[in-house]
Amino acid sequence: MIAADQNDPSARGYTLARWLRHWLETQHQLRSSTREAYADHVRLYLIPYLGRIELAELAGRDIARMFAVLVGRRNRYGEPIASSTLHRIRATLRAALNAAVREGLLASNPARMIRLPAPRRPYPQVWTERRVVAWRRSGERPAVAVWTAEQLAEFLAFARGDLLYPLWQLIALRGLRRGEAAGLRWVDLDLDRRELSVSRQLVHTDDGLIACPPKTAASRRIVALDPKTVRLLRRHEQAQRQLLGEAWNESGPIFARGDGAPVRPDYLTVRFPQLVQASNLPPIRLHDLRHGTATLALASGSDLRVVQGTLGHGSIVVTSDIYTSVLPEVYHQSAQAIAQLVLASTRKTARKTRKLAA
């Protein structure tokens, strides 16, 4: 237990704000991205609404009152704070208060009984012709949208002259996360075996760009490559070797700036919509390319477990839950197959009936 002295945030009379800051300072075992998310929740929500309350006096009603206010707040885009964000804020507070319980500073966690609206997961919607017409007329667009195979091919043809074209094709066809793609090194690539190894990602922190393990254990994976992408990456390697000269090395990033430094994930998020807008295609986010990989894979007949492994999902339930909306032609194929089965049975029944009547 932490000693209770006048400089210790656990001392009687100290506020929740002091405890939260102390708790953050002790979270050395966390991934950098997780710690930064905790810090944002503490700075933007927990301290402003609860910080003045003494730790020992914090009650569930105080926490419920904070969330009642947050439900009515708008984010910087003028939209209500997402239910998923509220759940993450509660998770941060619960983690901090669980630590206080372990230290003997609280008898129980007052955040444990707080109930929030269930988060709604937006499911990918395909940019069908009708949706494209509606978007061009009124700006209406799905929250999560994916291109058809034809639209994706049109984008890749348009983006061929972009310096990061190999990266766009790799993300589009293999569903890498932006940090995974930015974190790839030449040592992670085996062009002879047509495979790449996802073993790390690049993330932004207060200390700058750092390499860390992938999002989950399942995100560590071997990704198969098609022959066309292999040829593209071979040409990309040759071009990078010529550009960097002696500065090039096997441990360097596959996707680099002119000085050999890795491309930043946030730059990818900025550059991609610029290309999409210039192409005059219906808008999608960079992460939606990953959704598109899954829907196209399912449309091509790939097994759901293959899609799960390609994307690095920890559970096949996650994969099947997200990608229930696949490309329209899959539904048409299913409808045709069912109709053929039923009509074939109908014809057999009719023939039997005619024979009996004769």
N, C-alpha and C positions, 0 to 999 in steps of 0.2 A: 504494500500500500504506500501511496505517496505521503510523505510527511506533511503535516498541516502547519505551515508557517505563514507569516504575513505576505511572503512573496509567492506563495503557492496557490494556483487557481483552485485547488481543492479545499482551501481553508473556508471555514464558515463565513458567510457574508460576501463571498465572491460571486460574481454574476455568471450567467450562462455564457456570455460572450468570452469571458476569461477562460472558462473551461474549454470552449470550442477551439480557441486559439492554441491552448496547451495541447489538446488532443491532436490537432493537426500537426503540431511540431513533432509528435511522437510516432507519426504514421510512416516510418521509414520503409516498412516492408511492402507498401503498396506500389502498384505500377504507377508510373508518373502520370499517365492520363487519368487514372482513377483518383489520385490525390488532387489533381487539378480540378476535377469535377467536384470533389468534396469542398475544396477551397472556394469555388464559385458559389456553391449552395450556402456555405457559411457566410460569405461576404454579401451576397445579394439578397438572401432571404432570412436565414436563421438569426443572424445578429441584428438586422434592422427591426425584426418583429419580436424577437424573444430575448435579445441580448441583455437587457437591463434586469431581467428576472433572476433572482438568486437560484442557483442550481438546486439547492435543497427544497425550494418552494415551487419549482416548476410543476404544473399540473396538466392533466390531459386537456382540460378546458382551454388552457392558454394555447396549446398546440392546435386544437380544433379551431379556435378563433383565428389563428394565423392562416390556416388553410382556407377558411371561409372567405377571408380577404383575398387570398391569392387566386381563388377560383374566379373572382370578379376582375382581376387585373388583366391588362393587355401587355403583350410583349412588344419589342421594338418594331415589329411589323404590323402592329395594330390588331393582332389576333389574340384570343384567349390563351392563357398558358396551358399547354397540352397536359392532358391527364397523365401521360407517361412522365412528364417533367415533375409533376407533383409527387408521383410515386418515388422518383429518384431523390427528391428533396427529403421526403419522409425517411427513405432508406439511410441517407446521410445522418439525419438526426438520430435515428434509432441506433446506428453504429456508435455515434459519439456517446449516447446515454448508456448503451450497453457497457462501454468502457468505464463509465462512472459507476455502474453497478458492480463491475468486477473490482473496482478500487474500494468498494465499501462506502461510496459517497452517496449512493441512492439505494433505497431498499428494493425498488422495482423501476422499470422503465415506463414513464408516463406516455411514451409514444406508441406503445405496443398495441393499444386498443383503437388507435385512430383509423377510421375507415375513409377511403377515398373512392371516387368514381372509378370503375374499371377502365383501364386504358384501352382505347380503340386502336387496333392495328390497321393502318390503311393498306389495302390490298392493291397490287399492281393492276392497272387498267391498260389495255392495249389501245394504241392510237389507231382505231378503225377509221374508215373514210368518213363516217358520220361525225365522229368526235373531232376529226381534223377540221371539217366544215364548220362545226360549232365553235371551235377555238378561233378560227380565222374571222368569224363573224362577230363574236362577243368576247373573246378572250377566255372563255370557260375552259378549264383544264382539270384533269384528275390530280389528286394529291400525289399519287405515285403512278407514273406513266411509263410504258415501255414501247419501243418501236417494233414494228413488224420486221420480218427478215428483209423485205424490200427497202424499208426505210433505213435500216441499219446499213445495208449495202450502199445506199445512196450517201449516207454520212461518211462512211469509210472512203468512198471514192472522192468525196469533196475534201476530206482531211488529209489526203495522201501527201500533199505538199507541206504539211505541218511538221516541224522538227520532232514532235512527239508522236508522230503517226504510229510507230511500232507499239507504243504504250497504249494508245487508244484501241488498237486492234486486239492487243493482249487482254485488256480489261473486258472488252466487248465479247470476246469469244470464250474466255476462261473465267470470268467473273471475279477477278481479284479485287480486293478492297484497295482504296487509293494509297493507304499507308503501306500495304504489302507490295504494291507495284513500285512505289518510290523506294522501298527498302531492298529491292532485288539487287544482287551483285552477280558478276559474271561467274563466280564460283558456285552460285546456286543454279546455274543453267548447264544442262547436259544436252547439247544439240544433237549429238550422235544417237542418244537414246530418246530424243524428243521429249524431254522432261524438264521441269523446273521444280525447285524445292522452295516452299514457302516456310521460312524458319525465323523470320523477324519482320518488323514493320518500323517505319519512321513515324514519330509523333512529335507534336509541338509541345514544348514545356516552357516554363519561365526561364529555364537555362538554355533555351534554343532547341534546335532539332536533335533528337536523340534516337538511337536504335533500341528497340525493346522487343520482347517476345510477342508473337501474334496475339490476337484478341482472346482466344481460348485455346485449350489443348488441342481441340479438333481442328483449329486453324492451321496447325503445323501439318502440312500435307505435301504430297507429290502431285503435281498437275501435269497431265499429258498435253502435248502440243501437236497440232496438225502440221503436215508438211509445209503448207504455204507460210504459216507463221514462223516455222523454223528457218525457211529461206529468208524471210524478212529480217529475222534477228541476226542471221549470219551477215547480211549486208550492213545491218546497223552496227555490228561489232567492227567490221572492217572500216566503216566510216569513222567510228569513234577512235579506233587505233590511229588512223591517219591524223585526226584532229589533235589528239593529246600527245602523240609521239611517245617519248620515253616516260611521260607521266602516267601513261596507261598501265594498269595492273589488274590481275585477276580478281583482286578483292575490291575493285572499284565498282561504283554503281552502274547498272545497265543503262539507266536513264539519268543522264547527267547534264549539267549546264556546260557552257563553253570552257569553264575552268576546271572541269572534272568533278565539281561538287555535286552531290545528289540533287535532283529536282525536288522541290518542297511540295508536300501534299496539298498545302493551301493554294499553291499556284495552280495545281491541277484543277482544283475546284473553281478557280476563277477563269482559267483558260478554256475549259470545256464548254461552258455556256456561250462563250464568245464564238466558238466554232459552230455551235448549234444554231445560234441566231444568224450567223452569216450564211449557213446552208439553207435557210428558209424552211427547215423541217420543224415539225411540232416539238415543243420544248420537253426535254427530260433533264433530270439531274445526273451528275456523274455517277452517283450510287445506283441510279436506275439502270445503267448499263449492266450492272451486276444482276439486277432483277431480270433484265432482258436475257441474259445468258441462261438463266433457269427456265424461263418460258420457252425459249427457242430449243433448249435441250429436250424438254418434255415434248414439244411439238415434233421433234425429229425422232421420237421414240425411245429416248434414253430412259433407263430405269431410274426410279426416284432415288434409290440409294447411290447411284452414280452421280446424280445431281447434288445430293447431300455431300458426298466426298469432294466433289469439285469445288463447291462453295466453302467447305470447311465448317459446316454446321455440326453442332454437337449431337443433335437429335434429328432423326428423320421426321419426327412430329413437327418440328419447326419448319422444315422444308415443305412438307405437305400443307401445313397451315397457311404459309405465306403465299404459295404458288398454286392456289386453287383456281385462280383465273389465268388460264393459259390461252394461247392464241386461238382465235375463232375457228381456224380450220380443224383443230383437234376436236372441237364439239361437232363440227359437221361430219368428220370421219366417224365419230361415235354414233351420231344419229343415223348415218347411212348404214353402218354395220348392224345396228339394232333393227332398222327397217328391213334390211335384206334377210336377216334371220327370221323375223316374224313373217314376212311375205313368202319366204321359202316354205315355212311350216304351213302357211295358209294354202299354198298350191298343193302340197302333199295331202292335206286334209280334203281339198276339193277333189283330187283324183280318187282318193279312197271312197268318197261319197258317191262319185259317179259309177265306180265299179260295183258298189253295193246296190245301187239303183238299177244297174243293168241286170 
